[in-house]
C-alpha cells in the first residue's frame, strides 16, 4: 500500500507541474488567467524548454513521439551532451506532449531506463568552473576608466561582493539598491532558488582601497547617467550607453575578456566564477558557513562544503602533517 500511495503522490505532483502548460495550450484562455500562469513559469526556463524542443524537432522528432523515437534521440546525443542538458530536453519534450493532451513518452519505462543507462555509462563529471581569486579580480578591474571599463568594473566587483548569479546581477534595477553610510543594500527580488519572488536583501559594506564595489557602482551610475531601470546595460561601439539590459551570457563574456586582458587563462572562467570566487575566498579566510550563506543565499551547507573542501585541498592536506 505504501508503494502505491507514494507512486500516486509522485504522479499527482507531476500532473500539477503540467497544469499551467496544458491550460495555456487551450485556444480560449482568459487574459488575466494567462498573465498569472505565465508568471508561474520562469522566463529563462520557458526559453530553455523552447530551444530544447526546437533541437528535438530539428533532429527529426515530432509531437506526439513514440518512446522508441525519444530513446533514439537520447542515444544520438548521449556521447556529446551533458546529462543535465539531456534531462532538461526530456522535460521539454514531456511538457510539449502534456500541453497538447498526449501521454508523455518520457514517462515510459524505455526512456527512463535509457536515461539511467546514459547516466551510468557516460563518464563525464559535472563541469565545475574555476573560482575567481580576489587578487585576480583586482588585476582585472584596475585601470578601467572609460565608460565600458567603468561598467565592467562595477559589474565584476558587485558580482563578486554580492555572490550573485549572472541572471541576478543583470536583473538589478536602480530601485533595487540603496546606498548607506556603511555601504550598499541590494534587494534581490527573485533568484534561481526563490521563484516565488519572496526576495532578500544583501549587504555589501564599504571596503578600503580603490576597488570598493560600492564606490565603483556609484561611479558607474554617475558616468552613465542612469537614474532608473536596469543598472547594467549594453554599450555600443561609440561608447554610448543603450537602454537595453545586459544579458546573462554577457556576464561570462566580460569575465573572460577582462581576465584575458591581464594575462589570465579565460578558459576555466565563467559568470559563475564570481559567485564561486566569493564563497571560496571567504571559506579559505575562515568566514562562518552561516555568514557565507547570508550572502550567497544557499539554502543549505551542502554546496558551501564543496567550496570549502576545494579551497582547503592543499592548505589542510594531511600530507603536510606527516612529511
PAMI-997637 format. One record per residue (C-alpha): x negated, y negated, z negated; residue number from 1; residue in three letters. Coordinates in Angstrom, 2 decimals. Layout:
REM PAMI-997637
<lumti X="X" Y="Y" Z="Z" pos="NUM" code="ALA"/>
...
***
This chain:
REM PAMI-997637
<lumti X="0.00" Y="0.00" Z="0.00" pos="1" code="UNK"/>
<lumti X="-2.85" Y="-2.39" Z="-0.82" pos="2" code="UNK"/>
<lumti X="-4.37" Y="-1.90" Z="2.61" pos="3" code="UNK"/>
<lumti X="-1.09" Y="-2.70" Z="4.36" pos="4" code="UNK"/>
<lumti X="-0.47" Y="-5.72" Z="2.12" pos="5" code="UNK"/>
<lumti X="-3.89" Y="-7.22" Z="2.84" pos="6" code="UNK"/>
<lumti X="-3.59" Y="-6.41" Z="6.53" pos="7" code="UNK"/>
<lumti X="-0.23" Y="-8.20" Z="6.67" pos="8" code="UNK"/>
<lumti X="-1.68" Y="-11.18" Z="4.80" pos="9" code="UNK"/>
<lumti X="-4.59" Y="-11.42" Z="7.24" pos="10" code="UNK"/>
<lumti X="-2.23" Y="-11.16" Z="10.22" pos="11" code="UNK"/>
<lumti X="0.05" Y="-13.86" Z="8.78" pos="12" code="UNK"/>
<lumti X="-2.90" Y="-16.20" Z="8.34" pos="13" code="UNK"/>
<lumti X="-3.93" Y="-15.70" Z="11.96" pos="14" code="UNK"/>
<lumti X="-0.38" Y="-16.41" Z="13.08" pos="15" code="UNK"/>
<lumti X="-0.28" Y="-19.61" Z="11.02" pos="16" code="UNK"/>
<lumti X="-3.50" Y="-20.82" Z="12.64" pos="17" code="UNK"/>
<lumti X="-1.93" Y="-20.26" Z="16.05" pos="18" code="UNK"/>
<lumti X="1.28" Y="-22.18" Z="15.27" pos="19" code="UNK"/>
<lumti X="0.00" Y="-25.64" Z="16.41" pos="20" code="UNK"/>
<lumti X="-1.38" Y="-24.46" Z="19.76" pos="21" code="UNK"/>
<lumti X="1.65" Y="-22.27" Z="20.50" pos="22" code="UNK"/>
<lumti X="4.10" Y="-25.07" Z="19.69" pos="23" code="UNK"/>
<lumti X="2.17" Y="-27.69" Z="21.66" pos="24" code="UNK"/>
<lumti X="2.29" Y="-25.41" Z="24.72" pos="25" code="UNK"/>
<lumti X="6.03" Y="-25.95" Z="24.99" pos="26" code="UNK"/>
<lumti X="7.20" Y="-28.45" Z="27.57" pos="27" code="UNK"/>
<lumti X="9.62" Y="-30.27" Z="25.27" pos="28" code="UNK"/>
<lumti X="7.88" Y="-31.37" Z="22.10" pos="29" code="UNK"/>
<lumti X="8.87" Y="-34.43" Z="20.06" pos="30" code="UNK"/>
<lumti X="6.22" Y="-37.15" Z="20.45" pos="31" code="UNK"/>
<lumti X="5.80" Y="-37.62" Z="16.70" pos="32" code="UNK"/>
<lumti X="5.52" Y="-33.88" Z="16.13" pos="33" code="UNK"/>
<lumti X="2.89" Y="-33.65" Z="18.87" pos="34" code="UNK"/>
<lumti X="0.95" Y="-36.53" Z="17.33" pos="35" code="UNK"/>
<lumti X="0.57" Y="-34.85" Z="13.94" pos="36" code="UNK"/>
<lumti X="-0.02" Y="-31.36" Z="15.31" pos="37" code="UNK"/>
<lumti X="-2.82" Y="-32.75" Z="17.45" pos="38" code="UNK"/>
<lumti X="-4.28" Y="-34.40" Z="14.34" pos="39" code="UNK"/>
<lumti X="-4.39" Y="-30.98" Z="12.64" pos="40" code="UNK"/>
<lumti X="-6.91" Y="-29.81" Z="15.24" pos="41" code="UNK"/>
<lumti X="-10.42" Y="-31.26" Z="15.12" pos="42" code="UNK"/>
<lumti X="-11.20" Y="-33.19" Z="18.31" pos="43" code="UNK"/>
<lumti X="-14.63" Y="-31.59" Z="18.58" pos="44" code="UNK"/>
<lumti X="-13.10" Y="-28.15" Z="18.11" pos="45" code="UNK"/>
<lumti X="-10.50" Y="-28.76" Z="20.81" pos="46" code="UNK"/>
<lumti X="-13.18" Y="-29.94" Z="23.23" pos="47" code="UNK"/>
<lumti X="-15.35" Y="-26.90" Z="22.46" pos="48" code="UNK"/>
<lumti X="-12.45" Y="-24.49" Z="22.98" pos="49" code="UNK"/>
<lumti X="-11.59" Y="-26.17" Z="26.26" pos="50" code="UNK"/>
<lumti X="-15.17" Y="-25.79" Z="27.53" pos="51" code="UNK"/>
<lumti X="-15.30" Y="-22.17" Z="26.35" pos="52" code="UNK"/>
<lumti X="-12.09" Y="-21.29" Z="28.18" pos="53" code="UNK"/>
<lumti X="-13.36" Y="-23.03" Z="31.31" pos="54" code="UNK"/>
<lumti X="-16.50" Y="-20.89" Z="31.17" pos="55" code="UNK"/>
<lumti X="-14.44" Y="-17.71" Z="30.86" pos="56" code="UNK"/>
<lumti X="-12.23" Y="-18.66" Z="33.81" pos="57" code="UNK"/>
<lumti X="-15.21" Y="-19.62" Z="35.98" pos="58" code="UNK"/>
<lumti X="-16.74" Y="-16.21" Z="35.29" pos="59" code="UNK"/>
<lumti X="-13.62" Y="-14.54" Z="36.66" pos="60" code="UNK"/>
<lumti X="-11.37" Y="-14.32" Z="33.63" pos="61" code="UNK"/>
<lumti X="-7.67" Y="-15.04" Z="33.63" pos="62" code="UNK"/>
<lumti X="-4.79" Y="-15.70" Z="31.26" pos="63" code="UNK"/>
<lumti X="-3.47" Y="-13.18" Z="30.44" pos="64" code="UNK"/>
<lumti X="-6.52" Y="-10.92" Z="30.43" pos="65" code="UNK"/>
<lumti X="-6.78" Y="-7.26" Z="29.55" pos="66" code="UNK"/>
<lumti X="-9.11" Y="-6.24" Z="26.69" pos="67" code="UNK"/>
<lumti X="-11.35" Y="-4.42" Z="29.18" pos="68" code="UNK"/>
<lumti X="-11.89" Y="-7.68" Z="31.06" pos="69" code="UNK"/>
<lumti X="-12.84" Y="-9.56" Z="27.91" pos="70" code="UNK"/>
<lumti X="-15.18" Y="-6.74" Z="26.89" pos="71" code="UNK"/>
<lumti X="-16.98" Y="-7.00" Z="30.24" pos="72" code="UNK"/>
<lumti X="-17.28" Y="-10.77" Z="29.73" pos="73" code="UNK"/>
<lumti X="-18.94" Y="-10.16" Z="26.35" pos="74" code="UNK"/>
<lumti X="-21.30" Y="-7.60" Z="27.86" pos="75" code="UNK"/>
<lumti X="-22.27" Y="-10.02" Z="30.61" pos="76" code="UNK"/>
<lumti X="-23.34" Y="-12.84" Z="28.27" pos="77" code="UNK"/>
<lumti X="-24.45" Y="-10.96" Z="25.16" pos="78" code="UNK"/>
<lumti X="-28.11" Y="-10.95" Z="26.28" pos="79" code="UNK"/>
<lumti X="-28.26" Y="-14.73" Z="26.74" pos="80" code="UNK"/>
<lumti X="-25.74" Y="-16.43" Z="24.44" pos="81" code="UNK"/>
<lumti X="-25.85" Y="-16.82" Z="20.68" pos="82" code="UNK"/>
<lumti X="-23.46" Y="-14.70" Z="18.67" pos="83" code="UNK"/>
<lumti X="-21.81" Y="-17.85" Z="17.29" pos="84" code="UNK"/>
<lumti X="-21.12" Y="-19.04" Z="20.85" pos="85" code="UNK"/>
<lumti X="-19.64" Y="-15.69" Z="21.87" pos="86" code="UNK"/>
<lumti X="-17.47" Y="-15.61" Z="18.75" pos="87" code="UNK"/>
<lumti X="-16.16" Y="-19.11" Z="19.41" pos="88" code="UNK"/>
<lumti X="-15.35" Y="-18.22" Z="23.01" pos="89" code="UNK"/>
<lumti X="-13.33" Y="-15.26" Z="21.84" pos="90" code="UNK"/>
<lumti X="-11.37" Y="-17.60" Z="19.58" pos="91" code="UNK"/>
<lumti X="-10.73" Y="-19.91" Z="22.53" pos="92" code="UNK"/>
<lumti X="-9.56" Y="-17.01" Z="24.71" pos="93" code="UNK"/>
<lumti X="-7.32" Y="-15.76" Z="21.93" pos="94" code="UNK"/>
<lumti X="-5.75" Y="-19.18" Z="21.36" pos="95" code="UNK"/>
<lumti X="-5.12" Y="-19.59" Z="25.09" pos="96" code="UNK"/>
<lumti X="-3.14" Y="-16.33" Z="25.05" pos="97" code="UNK"/>
<lumti X="-1.07" Y="-17.00" Z="21.95" pos="98" code="UNK"/>
<lumti X="-0.30" Y="-20.55" Z="23.10" pos="99" code="UNK"/>
<lumti X="1.33" Y="-19.05" Z="26.20" pos="100" code="UNK"/>
<lumti X="3.16" Y="-16.32" Z="24.31" pos="101" code="UNK"/>
<lumti X="0.82" Y="-13.48" Z="25.29" pos="102" code="UNK"/>
<lumti X="-0.75" Y="-10.92" Z="22.98" pos="103" code="UNK"/>
<lumti X="-4.39" Y="-11.82" Z="22.43" pos="104" code="UNK"/>
<lumti X="-6.82" Y="-9.24" Z="23.86" pos="105" code="UNK"/>
<lumti X="-9.40" Y="-10.41" Z="21.32" pos="106" code="UNK"/>
<lumti X="-7.43" Y="-8.63" Z="18.57" pos="107" code="UNK"/>
<lumti X="-7.74" Y="-5.29" Z="20.32" pos="108" code="UNK"/>
<lumti X="-9.95" Y="-2.55" Z="18.79" pos="109" code="UNK"/>
<lumti X="-12.01" Y="-2.51" Z="22.00" pos="110" code="UNK"/>
<lumti X="-13.02" Y="-6.18" Z="21.85" pos="111" code="UNK"/>
<lumti X="-13.56" Y="-6.13" Z="18.09" pos="112" code="UNK"/>
<lumti X="-15.81" Y="-3.07" Z="18.37" pos="113" code="UNK"/>
<lumti X="-17.61" Y="-4.68" Z="21.28" pos="114" code="UNK"/>
<lumti X="-18.36" Y="-7.80" Z="19.24" pos="115" code="UNK"/>
<lumti X="-19.57" Y="-5.67" Z="16.34" pos="116" code="UNK"/>
<lumti X="-21.87" Y="-3.81" Z="18.69" pos="117" code="UNK"/>
<lumti X="-23.25" Y="-7.06" Z="20.06" pos="118" code="UNK"/>
<lumti X="-23.84" Y="-8.28" Z="16.53" pos="119" code="UNK"/>
<lumti X="-25.80" Y="-5.16" Z="15.59" pos="120" code="UNK"/>
<lumti X="-27.80" Y="-4.79" Z="18.81" pos="121" code="UNK"/>
<lumti X="-28.80" Y="-8.38" Z="19.52" pos="122" code="UNK"/>
<lumti X="-31.97" Y="-9.09" Z="17.60" pos="123" code="UNK"/>
<lumti X="-31.68" Y="-12.87" Z="17.75" pos="124" code="UNK"/>
<lumti X="-31.80" Y="-14.72" Z="14.49" pos="125" code="UNK"/>
<lumti X="-29.82" Y="-17.85" Z="13.78" pos="126" code="UNK"/>
<lumti X="-31.61" Y="-20.84" Z="15.26" pos="127" code="UNK"/>
<lumti X="-32.91" Y="-22.96" Z="12.44" pos="128" code="UNK"/>
<lumti X="-34.10" Y="-26.43" Z="13.31" pos="129" code="UNK"/>
<lumti X="-37.14" Y="-27.90" Z="11.61" pos="130" code="UNK"/>
<lumti X="-36.51" Y="-30.36" Z="8.79" pos="131" code="UNK"/>
<lumti X="-37.91" Y="-33.83" Z="9.42" pos="132" code="UNK"/>
<lumti X="-40.58" Y="-34.74" Z="6.90" pos="133" code="UNK"/>
<lumti X="-40.30" Y="-38.16" Z="5.26" pos="134" code="UNK"/>
<lumti X="-43.84" Y="-39.09" Z="6.35" pos="135" code="UNK"/>
<lumti X="-43.00" Y="-38.27" Z="9.96" pos="136" code="UNK"/>
<lumti X="-39.74" Y="-40.21" Z="9.75" pos="137" code="UNK"/>
<lumti X="-41.60" Y="-43.31" Z="8.58" pos="138" code="UNK"/>
<lumti X="-44.02" Y="-42.97" Z="11.51" pos="139" code="UNK"/>
<lumti X="-41.10" Y="-42.78" Z="13.91" pos="140" code="UNK"/>
<lumti X="-39.39" Y="-45.97" Z="12.72" pos="141" code="UNK"/>
<lumti X="-42.38" Y="-48.22" Z="12.11" pos="142" code="UNK"/>
<lumti X="-42.87" Y="-50.84" Z="14.79" pos="143" code="UNK"/>
<lumti X="-39.37" Y="-50.54" Z="16.28" pos="144" code="UNK"/>
<lumti X="-38.50" Y="-54.19" Z="16.80" pos="145" code="UNK"/>
<lumti X="-36.39" Y="-54.57" Z="19.96" pos="146" code="UNK"/>
<lumti X="-32.62" Y="-54.10" Z="19.98" pos="147" code="UNK"/>
<lumti X="-32.74" Y="-50.40" Z="20.85" pos="148" code="UNK"/>
<lumti X="-35.54" Y="-49.82" Z="18.38" pos="149" code="UNK"/>
<lumti X="-33.65" Y="-51.52" Z="15.55" pos="150" code="UNK"/>
<lumti X="-30.60" Y="-49.40" Z="16.26" pos="151" code="UNK"/>
<lumti X="-32.66" Y="-46.22" Z="16.30" pos="152" code="UNK"/>
<lumti X="-34.49" Y="-47.15" Z="13.09" pos="153" code="UNK"/>
<lumti X="-31.22" Y="-47.79" Z="11.26" pos="154" code="UNK"/>
<lumti X="-29.70" Y="-44.59" Z="12.65" pos="155" code="UNK"/>
<lumti X="-32.64" Y="-42.38" Z="11.70" pos="156" code="UNK"/>
<lumti X="-33.14" Y="-43.82" Z="8.23" pos="157" code="UNK"/>
<lumti X="-29.45" Y="-43.81" Z="7.37" pos="158" code="UNK"/>
<lumti X="-29.02" Y="-40.29" Z="8.75" pos="159" code="UNK"/>
<lumti X="-31.88" Y="-39.06" Z="6.56" pos="160" code="UNK"/>
<lumti X="-30.97" Y="-41.01" Z="3.41" pos="161" code="UNK"/>
<lumti X="-27.30" Y="-40.03" Z="3.56" pos="162" code="UNK"/>
<lumti X="-27.99" Y="-36.45" Z="4.70" pos="163" code="UNK"/>
<lumti X="-25.38" Y="-36.97" Z="7.39" pos="164" code="UNK"/>
<lumti X="-24.41" Y="-34.56" Z="10.11" pos="165" code="UNK"/>
<lumti X="-24.77" Y="-36.17" Z="13.51" pos="166" code="UNK"/>
<lumti X="-20.99" Y="-36.29" Z="14.02" pos="167" code="UNK"/>
<lumti X="-20.60" Y="-38.01" Z="10.65" pos="168" code="UNK"/>
<lumti X="-23.29" Y="-40.53" Z="11.48" pos="169" code="UNK"/>
<lumti X="-21.79" Y="-41.69" Z="14.77" pos="170" code="UNK"/>
<lumti X="-18.26" Y="-41.76" Z="13.31" pos="171" code="UNK"/>
<lumti X="-19.13" Y="-44.56" Z="10.88" pos="172" code="UNK"/>
<lumti X="-17.37" Y="-47.91" Z="11.27" pos="173" code="UNK"/>
<lumti X="-18.20" Y="-51.25" Z="9.67" pos="174" code="UNK"/>
<lumti X="-15.19" Y="-50.81" Z="7.39" pos="175" code="UNK"/>
<lumti X="-16.77" Y="-47.62" Z="6.02" pos="176" code="UNK"/>
<lumti X="-19.78" Y="-49.36" Z="4.46" pos="177" code="UNK"/>
<lumti X="-20.20" Y="-51.78" Z="1.57" pos="178" code="UNK"/>
<lumti X="-23.44" Y="-53.49" Z="0.60" pos="179" code="UNK"/>
<lumti X="-24.07" Y="-53.94" Z="-3.12" pos="180" code="UNK"/>
<lumti X="-26.90" Y="-55.23" Z="-5.31" pos="181" code="UNK"/>
<lumti X="-28.03" Y="-51.64" Z="-5.83" pos="182" code="UNK"/>
<lumti X="-27.90" Y="-50.60" Z="-2.19" pos="183" code="UNK"/>
<lumti X="-25.23" Y="-49.24" Z="0.12" pos="184" code="UNK"/>
<lumti X="-21.99" Y="-47.32" Z="-0.35" pos="185" code="UNK"/>
<lumti X="-20.80" Y="-45.27" Z="2.63" pos="186" code="UNK"/>
<lumti X="-17.27" Y="-43.91" Z="2.80" pos="187" code="UNK"/>
<lumti X="-17.17" Y="-40.74" Z="4.85" pos="188" code="UNK"/>
<lumti X="-13.59" Y="-40.35" Z="6.00" pos="189" code="UNK"/>
<lumti X="-13.86" Y="-36.84" Z="7.38" pos="190" code="UNK"/>
<lumti X="-16.53" Y="-34.19" Z="7.84" pos="191" code="UNK"/>
<lumti X="-17.00" Y="-30.64" Z="9.05" pos="192" code="UNK"/>
<lumti X="-16.07" Y="-29.23" Z="5.63" pos="193" code="UNK"/>
<lumti X="-13.35" Y="-31.83" Z="5.00" pos="194" code="UNK"/>
<lumti X="-10.97" Y="-31.53" Z="7.93" pos="195" code="UNK"/>
<lumti X="-8.08" Y="-32.69" Z="5.72" pos="196" code="UNK"/>
<lumti X="-9.73" Y="-36.10" Z="5.52" pos="197" code="UNK"/>
<lumti X="-9.90" Y="-36.48" Z="1.74" pos="198" code="UNK"/>
<lumti X="-13.18" Y="-38.31" Z="2.20" pos="199" code="UNK"/>
<lumti X="-16.05" Y="-39.02" Z="-0.16" pos="200" code="UNK"/>
<lumti X="-18.47" Y="-41.85" Z="-0.95" pos="201" code="UNK"/>
<lumti X="-22.25" Y="-41.56" Z="-0.59" pos="202" code="UNK"/>
<lumti X="-24.57" Y="-43.93" Z="-2.43" pos="203" code="UNK"/>
<lumti X="-27.83" Y="-45.00" Z="-0.77" pos="204" code="UNK"/>
<lumti X="-29.98" Y="-47.01" Z="-3.20" pos="205" code="UNK"/>
<lumti X="-32.43" Y="-49.69" Z="-2.15" pos="206" code="UNK"/>
<lumti X="-35.95" Y="-48.30" Z="-1.75" pos="207" code="UNK"/>
<lumti X="-39.27" Y="-50.11" Z="-1.74" pos="208" code="UNK"/>
<lumti X="-41.10" Y="-50.89" Z="1.46" pos="209" code="UNK"/>
<lumti X="-40.26" Y="-51.99" Z="4.98" pos="210" code="UNK"/>
<lumti X="-38.30" Y="-48.84" Z="5.79" pos="211" code="UNK"/>
<lumti X="-35.41" Y="-49.28" Z="3.39" pos="212" code="UNK"/>
<lumti X="-32.33" Y="-47.69" Z="5.05" pos="213" code="UNK"/>
<lumti X="-30.01" Y="-50.34" Z="3.63" pos="214" code="UNK"/>
<lumti X="-32.14" Y="-53.22" Z="4.87" pos="215" code="UNK"/>
<lumti X="-32.63" Y="-51.66" Z="8.30" pos="216" code="UNK"/>
<lumti X="-28.87" Y="-51.23" Z="8.65" pos="217" code="UNK"/>
<lumti X="-28.31" Y="-54.88" Z="7.71" pos="218" code="UNK"/>
<lumti X="-30.92" Y="-55.92" Z="10.28" pos="219" code="UNK"/>
<lumti X="-29.20" Y="-53.86" Z="12.97" pos="220" code="UNK"/>
<lumti X="-25.76" Y="-55.29" Z="12.27" pos="221" code="UNK"/>
<lumti X="-27.16" Y="-58.80" Z="12.32" pos="222" code="UNK"/>
<lumti X="-29.11" Y="-58.50" Z="15.58" pos="223" code="UNK"/>
<lumti X="-26.28" Y="-56.62" Z="17.33" pos="224" code="UNK"/>
<lumti X="-23.56" Y="-58.98" Z="16.16" pos="225" code="UNK"/>
<lumti X="-21.35" Y="-56.03" Z="15.20" pos="226" code="UNK"/>
<lumti X="-18.72" Y="-57.06" Z="12.67" pos="227" code="UNK"/>
<lumti X="-16.11" Y="-54.35" Z="13.12" pos="228" code="UNK"/>
<lumti X="-15.62" Y="-50.99" Z="14.80" pos="229" code="UNK"/>
<lumti X="-18.39" Y="-48.49" Z="15.49" pos="230" code="UNK"/>
<lumti X="-21.73" Y="-49.16" Z="13.83" pos="231" code="UNK"/>
<lumti X="-23.91" Y="-47.17" Z="16.21" pos="232" code="UNK"/>
<lumti X="-23.20" Y="-47.96" Z="19.85" pos="233" code="UNK"/>
<lumti X="-24.62" Y="-47.40" Z="23.28" pos="234" code="UNK"/>
<lumti X="-27.14" Y="-49.87" Z="24.71" pos="235" code="UNK"/>
<lumti X="-27.61" Y="-50.42" Z="28.43" pos="236" code="UNK"/>
<lumti X="-30.95" Y="-50.76" Z="30.22" pos="237" code="UNK"/>
<lumti X="-30.85" Y="-54.53" Z="29.81" pos="238" code="UNK"/>
<lumti X="-30.77" Y="-54.25" Z="26.03" pos="239" code="UNK"/>
<lumti X="-27.10" Y="-55.19" Z="25.78" pos="240" code="UNK"/>
<lumti X="-25.03" Y="-53.56" Z="23.05" pos="241" code="UNK"/>
<lumti X="-21.94" Y="-51.91" Z="24.53" pos="242" code="UNK"/>
<lumti X="-18.58" Y="-51.39" Z="22.82" pos="243" code="UNK"/>
<lumti X="-18.73" Y="-47.62" Z="23.28" pos="244" code="UNK"/>
<lumti X="-19.67" Y="-45.50" Z="20.27" pos="245" code="UNK"/>
<lumti X="-22.76" Y="-43.27" Z="20.42" pos="246" code="UNK"/>
<lumti X="-22.01" Y="-39.59" Z="20.95" pos="247" code="UNK"/>
<lumti X="-23.16" Y="-36.87" Z="18.56" pos="248" code="UNK"/>
<lumti X="-25.59" Y="-35.32" Z="21.12" pos="249" code="UNK"/>
<lumti X="-27.24" Y="-38.76" Z="21.48" pos="250" code="UNK"/>
<lumti X="-28.49" Y="-38.47" Z="17.89" pos="251" code="UNK"/>
<lumti X="-30.53" Y="-35.39" Z="18.80" pos="252" code="UNK"/>
<lumti X="-31.98" Y="-37.16" Z="21.83" pos="253" code="UNK"/>
<lumti X="-33.01" Y="-40.15" Z="19.72" pos="254" code="UNK"/>
<lumti X="-34.68" Y="-37.89" Z="17.15" pos="255" code="UNK"/>
<lumti X="-36.62" Y="-36.09" Z="19.86" pos="256" code="UNK"/>
<lumti X="-37.59" Y="-39.24" Z="21.77" pos="257" code="UNK"/>
<lumti X="-38.81" Y="-41.10" Z="18.70" pos="258" code="UNK"/>
<lumti X="-40.71" Y="-38.05" Z="17.46" pos="259" code="UNK"/>
<lumti X="-42.46" Y="-37.59" Z="20.80" pos="260" code="UNK"/>
<lumti X="-43.36" Y="-41.29" Z="20.95" pos="261" code="UNK"/>
<lumti X="-45.54" Y="-40.90" Z="17.82" pos="262" code="UNK"/>
<lumti X="-47.17" Y="-37.65" Z="18.92" pos="263" code="UNK"/>
<lumti X="-44.92" Y="-35.16" Z="17.15" pos="264" code="UNK"/>
<lumti X="-43.65" Y="-31.99" Z="18.81" pos="265" code="UNK"/>
<lumti X="-39.95" Y="-32.65" Z="19.52" pos="266" code="UNK"/>
<lumti X="-39.11" Y="-29.04" Z="20.41" pos="267" code="UNK"/>
<lumti X="-38.04" Y="-27.78" Z="16.95" pos="268" code="UNK"/>
<lumti X="-36.26" Y="-31.02" Z="16.04" pos="269" code="UNK"/>
<lumti X="-32.61" Y="-31.94" Z="16.50" pos="270" code="UNK"/>
<lumti X="-29.98" Y="-34.20" Z="14.99" pos="271" code="UNK"/>
<lumti X="-29.65" Y="-31.75" Z="12.08" pos="272" code="UNK"/>
<lumti X="-33.32" Y="-32.29" Z="11.25" pos="273" code="UNK"/>
<lumti X="-32.34" Y="-35.50" Z="9.43" pos="274" code="UNK"/>
<lumti X="-29.93" Y="-33.69" Z="7.11" pos="275" code="UNK"/>
<lumti X="-32.24" Y="-30.72" Z="6.65" pos="276" code="UNK"/>
<lumti X="-35.14" Y="-33.08" Z="6.05" pos="277" code="UNK"/>
<lumti X="-33.38" Y="-34.83" Z="3.19" pos="278" code="UNK"/>
<lumti X="-32.47" Y="-31.55" Z="1.46" pos="279" code="UNK"/>
<lumti X="-35.93" Y="-30.05" Z="1.97" pos="280" code="UNK"/>
<lumti X="-37.84" Y="-33.11" Z="0.77" pos="281" code="UNK"/>
<lumti X="-35.54" Y="-33.60" Z="-2.21" pos="282" code="UNK"/>
<lumti X="-35.82" Y="-29.95" Z="-3.24" pos="283" code="UNK"/>
<lumti X="-39.59" Y="-29.97" Z="-2.92" pos="284" code="UNK"/>
<lumti X="-39.86" Y="-33.01" Z="-5.21" pos="285" code="UNK"/>
<lumti X="-37.71" Y="-31.40" Z="-7.88" pos="286" code="UNK"/>
<lumti X="-34.31" Y="-33.03" Z="-7.39" pos="287" code="UNK"/>
<lumti X="-31.50" Y="-31.05" Z="-9.02" pos="288" code="UNK"/>
<lumti X="-29.12" Y="-29.00" Z="-6.90" pos="289" code="UNK"/>
<lumti X="-26.15" Y="-30.98" Z="-8.18" pos="290" code="UNK"/>
<lumti X="-27.68" Y="-34.31" Z="-7.16" pos="291" code="UNK"/>
<lumti X="-28.59" Y="-32.99" Z="-3.70" pos="292" code="UNK"/>
<lumti X="-25.07" Y="-31.65" Z="-3.20" pos="293" code="UNK"/>
<lumti X="-23.60" Y="-35.04" Z="-4.10" pos="294" code="UNK"/>
<lumti X="-25.49" Y="-36.45" Z="-1.13" pos="295" code="UNK"/>
<lumti X="-25.07" Y="-33.62" Z="1.36" pos="296" code="UNK"/>
<lumti X="-21.51" Y="-32.67" Z="0.48" pos="297" code="UNK"/>
<lumti X="-22.26" Y="-28.94" Z="0.37" pos="298" code="UNK"/>
<lumti X="-19.50" Y="-27.00" Z="-1.40" pos="299" code="UNK"/>
<lumti X="-21.90" Y="-24.50" Z="-2.96" pos="300" code="UNK"/>
<lumti X="-25.58" Y="-23.99" Z="-3.67" pos="301" code="UNK"/>
<lumti X="-25.96" Y="-21.16" Z="-1.15" pos="302" code="UNK"/>
<lumti X="-27.19" Y="-23.32" Z="1.74" pos="303" code="UNK"/>
<lumti X="-29.29" Y="-25.52" Z="-0.51" pos="304" code="UNK"/>
<lumti X="-31.02" Y="-22.43" Z="-1.87" pos="305" code="UNK"/>
<lumti X="-32.21" Y="-21.74" Z="1.65" pos="306" code="UNK"/>
<lumti X="-33.72" Y="-25.21" Z="1.92" pos="307" code="UNK"/>
<lumti X="-35.41" Y="-24.82" Z="-1.44" pos="308" code="UNK"/>
<lumti X="-36.73" Y="-21.38" Z="-0.55" pos="309" code="UNK"/>
<lumti X="-38.13" Y="-22.65" Z="2.75" pos="310" code="UNK"/>
<lumti X="-39.73" Y="-25.71" Z="1.14" pos="311" code="UNK"/>
<lumti X="-41.45" Y="-23.62" Z="-1.57" pos="312" code="UNK"/>
<lumti X="-42.72" Y="-20.76" Z="0.58" pos="313" code="UNK"/>
<lumti X="-46.29" Y="-21.99" Z="0.11" pos="314" code="UNK"/>
<lumti X="-46.13" Y="-24.18" Z="-3.00" pos="315" code="UNK"/>
<lumti X="-44.52" Y="-21.45" Z="-5.12" pos="316" code="UNK"/>
<lumti X="-46.09" Y="-18.44" Z="-3.46" pos="317" code="UNK"/>
<lumti X="-47.12" Y="-15.69" Z="-5.92" pos="318" code="UNK"/>
<lumti X="-50.34" Y="-15.09" Z="-3.99" pos="319" code="UNK"/>
<lumti X="-51.68" Y="-18.34" Z="-5.45" pos="320" code="UNK"/>
<lumti X="-51.29" Y="-16.81" Z="-8.91" pos="321" code="UNK"/>
<lumti X="-53.41" Y="-13.74" Z="-8.19" pos="322" code="UNK"/>
<lumti X="-56.02" Y="-14.91" Z="-5.67" pos="323" code="UNK"/>
***
